[in-house]
Amino acid sequence: MSGLDVRAFTVGPVQENSYIVRAGSTATRALLIDPGDEADRLTQAVQALGVEIEAILITHCHFDHIGAVAPLARATGAPVYCPEIERPLLADITSWTPPGFGPFESYEPEHTLAGGERLSLAGLDIEVLFTPGHSPGHLTYVVRSPTHPALLSGDVLFQGSVGRVDLPGGDWATLERSIENLLEAYPAETVVYPGHMGVTTLGRERDSNPFLSELRARVPRSAIATGSAPLADRSPTDRSTADSPAA
């Protein structure tokens, strides 16, 4: 595999990042991550790339990350993988959507995940991590390659920020532990594709994120995992492209 091709699409009123991920710029199979809104636009993007969506992966079931799941699943025929704990939110999305948003269509996922699974989809090796704190069942998807991992982190970690914990099921101590586990397990150069805002790296957030000041004292730079090739050494086909700026 020459390198990941990651396309970001910022959608909906909450400016959520949906991603199309494939094993390289010429790969014909892809994954769709967190289709939160603007189903027609995402469908057109899939068609423009000429790819077959092999699976739809959901990091968590807040409405802004799942609002377009039903129409995208119908349009692509792809099975949906959902956090096990949060399946009821996707299956009854209207009951969990704040006033003023939607309407959205509920969906019963084909697969549920608890964390700890390994998936082989669209020619990609994916590790499923349980990373609660922002929501009770939140998952992070680690896409492996011969050169480096990449994290599709949903609302765990952002560029200069972290997921909010004032929603039902949120807990700061739990979220902080999830982030600490990521820092200890993966190289500082690991690229993070978050659910909102811009692309970042674990090392950048470890060193500069104002919400991680206490964590920095526990996880010094020397403790951040090593062992994968630096992402700066990625091949020219590795890229993250966005058709509009992240919020």
C-alpha positions in Angstrom: 0.0 0.0 0.0 1.6 3.3 -1.1 -0.2 5.5 1.3 -3.6 6.7 2.5 -5.8 9.0 0.5 -8.1 10.9 2.9 -10.7 13.3 1.7 -12.4 15.5 4.2 -15.9 17.1 3.8 -17.1 19.6 6.4 -20.9 19.3 6.5 -23.9 20.5 8.3 -24.6 23.4 10.7 -22.2 22.1 13.3 -19.4 21.9 10.7 -18.6 18.2 11.2 -15.9 16.4 9.3 -16.9 13.4 7.2 -14.1 11.4 5.5 -13.7 9.2 2.5 -10.6 7.0 3.1 -8.9 4.7 0.7 -5.6 2.9 0.4 -4.2 5.2 -2.3 -5.3 7.7 -4.9 -6.0 5.0 -7.4 -7.8 2.6 -5.1 -11.4 1.8 -6.2 -12.7 0.8 -2.7 -13.1 3.2 0.2 -14.5 3.7 3.6 -16.9 6.5 4.6 -16.4 7.8 8.1 -19.1 9.7 10.1 -21.5 11.0 7.3 -23.2 13.6 9.5 -25.2 15.7 7.0 -25.5 16.8 3.4 -26.2 13.3 2.0 -26.5 14.5 -1.6 -23.1 16.2 -1.5 -21.4 13.2 0.0 -23.0 10.9 -2.6 -21.8 13.1 -5.4 -18.3 13.0 -3.9 -18.3 9.3 -3.9 -19.5 9.2 -7.5 -16.9 11.8 -8.5 -14.1 9.7 -7.1 -15.4 6.6 -8.8 -15.1 4.4 -5.7 -17.2 1.7 -4.1 -17.9 2.4 -0.4 -17.2 -0.9 1.3 -18.3 0.2 4.8 -19.6 3.2 6.7 -17.8 3.6 10.1 -19.2 5.6 12.9 -17.1 7.0 15.8 -20.1 7.9 17.9 -23.8 8.6 17.6 -24.2 12.3 18.3 -26.6 13.6 15.6 -24.0 15.7 13.8 -22.0 12.5 13.0 -24.9 10.2 11.9 -27.4 12.5 10.2 -26.7 11.2 6.7 -26.0 7.5 7.6 -29.4 6.2 6.4 -29.4 7.9 3.0 -25.7 7.1 2.4 -26.2 3.4 3.4 -29.1 3.2 1.0 -27.2 5.0 -1.9 -24.0 2.9 -1.5 -25.4 -0.4 -0.2 -22.5 -0.4 2.3 -22.9 -2.0 5.8 -22.8 0.3 8.8 -20.5 -0.3 11.8 -21.7 1.5 14.9 -20.5 1.7 18.5 -22.4 -1.0 20.4 -23.3 1.1 23.4 -24.7 3.8 21.2 -26.7 1.8 18.8 -30.1 3.0 20.3 -29.2 6.5 19.3 -28.8 5.6 15.6 -31.8 3.4 15.7 -34.0 6.2 17.1 -32.2 9.4 16.0 -35.1 11.8 16.3 -35.4 11.2 20.1 -31.8 12.3 20.5 -31.6 15.2 18.1 -31.8 18.7 19.7 -34.6 21.1 18.6 -33.8 23.0 15.4 -31.7 20.3 13.8 -32.8 17.7 11.3 -35.0 16.0 10.4 -32.8 12.9 10.2 -33.6 9.3 9.4 -33.0 6.5 11.9 -31.0 3.4 10.9 -30.4 -0.1 12.3 -26.7 -0.8 11.8 -25.5 -4.1 10.4 -22.6 -4.4 12.8 -21.8 -3.1 16.2 -18.3 -2.7 17.7 -17.1 -2.5 21.3 -13.4 -1.7 20.8 -10.6 -4.2 20.4 -11.7 -5.5 17.0 -9.5 -5.7 13.9 -11.2 -5.0 10.6 -10.0 -5.6 7.1 -12.1 -3.4 4.8 -11.4 -1.7 1.5 -7.8 -3.0 1.5 -7.1 -1.4 4.9 -6.1 -2.9 8.2 -8.2 -1.1 10.9 -7.8 -1.3 14.7 -10.9 -0.3 16.7 -10.2 1.5 19.9 -12.7 2.2 22.8 -12.1 5.9 23.6 -15.0 7.1 25.8 -15.3 10.4 27.6 -17.0 12.6 25.0 -19.7 10.0 24.7 -20.1 6.6 26.5 -19.3 4.3 23.5 -17.0 6.5 21.4 -14.6 4.6 19.1 -11.4 5.7 17.4 -10.4 4.0 14.2 -6.7 3.4 13.7 -5.9 2.8 10.0 -2.6 0.8 9.7 -0.2 0.9 6.8 3.4 -0.2 6.2 4.6 3.3 6.9 2.4 4.8 9.6 -0.9 4.7 11.4 -3.6 7.4 11.1 -6.3 8.1 13.6 -9.9 8.9 12.7 -10.6 10.3 16.2 -14.2 11.6 16.0 -14.6 14.0 18.9 -11.9 12.8 21.2 -9.1 15.2 20.2 -9.1 18.3 18.1 -6.5 20.8 16.9 -6.1 22.9 20.0 -9.1 21.5 21.7 -10.9 18.3 22.9 -14.4 16.9 22.8 -16.9 18.5 25.1 -17.9 16.5 28.2 -21.1 18.4 29.2 -23.4 16.2 27.1 -25.1 13.1 28.6 -22.5 10.4 29.2 -19.6 12.8 29.0 -16.8 12.7 31.6 -13.6 14.6 31.6 -11.4 12.1 33.6 -12.5 9.4 31.2 -11.8 11.5 28.1 -8.3 12.5 29.5 -7.5 8.8 30.0 -8.5 8.0 26.4 -6.3 10.7 25.1 -3.4 9.6 27.3 -3.8 6.1 26.0 -3.5 7.3 22.4 -0.4 9.3 23.2 1.3 6.4 24.9 0.4 3.9 22.1 1.1 5.8 18.9 4.0 7.9 17.5 4.0 11.6 18.0 3.9 12.0 14.2 0.6 10.1 13.9 -1.8 12.2 11.9 -5.2 12.8 13.6 -8.3 13.3 11.4 -10.8 14.8 13.9 -14.5 15.2 13.7 -14.3 19.0 13.8 -11.6 21.6 12.9 -8.4 20.9 11.1 -6.0 17.9 10.8 -3.3 17.7 13.4 -0.8 15.2 15.0 -0.6 13.6 18.3 2.7 15.3 19.0 1.4 18.8 18.2 -1.5 18.3 20.6 0.7 16.8 23.3 3.0 19.8 23.2 0.5 22.7 22.7 -3.1 21.8 23.4 -4.2 24.0 26.3 -6.6 21.3 27.6 -3.8 18.8 28.0 -1.5 20.7 30.4 -2.0 18.2 33.3 -1.5 15.3 30.9 1.7 16.7 29.6 3.2 16.4 33.1 2.4 12.7 33.1 3.3 11.9 29.4 6.7 13.6 28.7 7.9 13.7 25.1 10.2 10.8 25.7 7.2 8.6 26.7 5.3 9.1 23.4 5.3 5.9 21.4 7.9 5.4 18.7 8.4 2.7 16.1 6.5 3.8 13.0 8.1 5.7 10.2 7.6 9.5 10.6 4.6 10.9 8.8 6.8 13.6 7.3 8.3 10.7 5.2 5.0 9.8 3.7 4.9 9.0 0.0 3.6 11.8 -2.3 0.3 9.9 -2.6 -0.5 10.3 1.1 -2.6 13.3 1.5 -5.6 14.9 3.3 -7.7 17.1 1.1 -10.7 19.1 2.2 -13.2 20.7 -0.2 -14.0 23.3 2.5 -12.1 24.5 5.6 -12.8 22.7 8.8 -14.7 24.6 11.5 
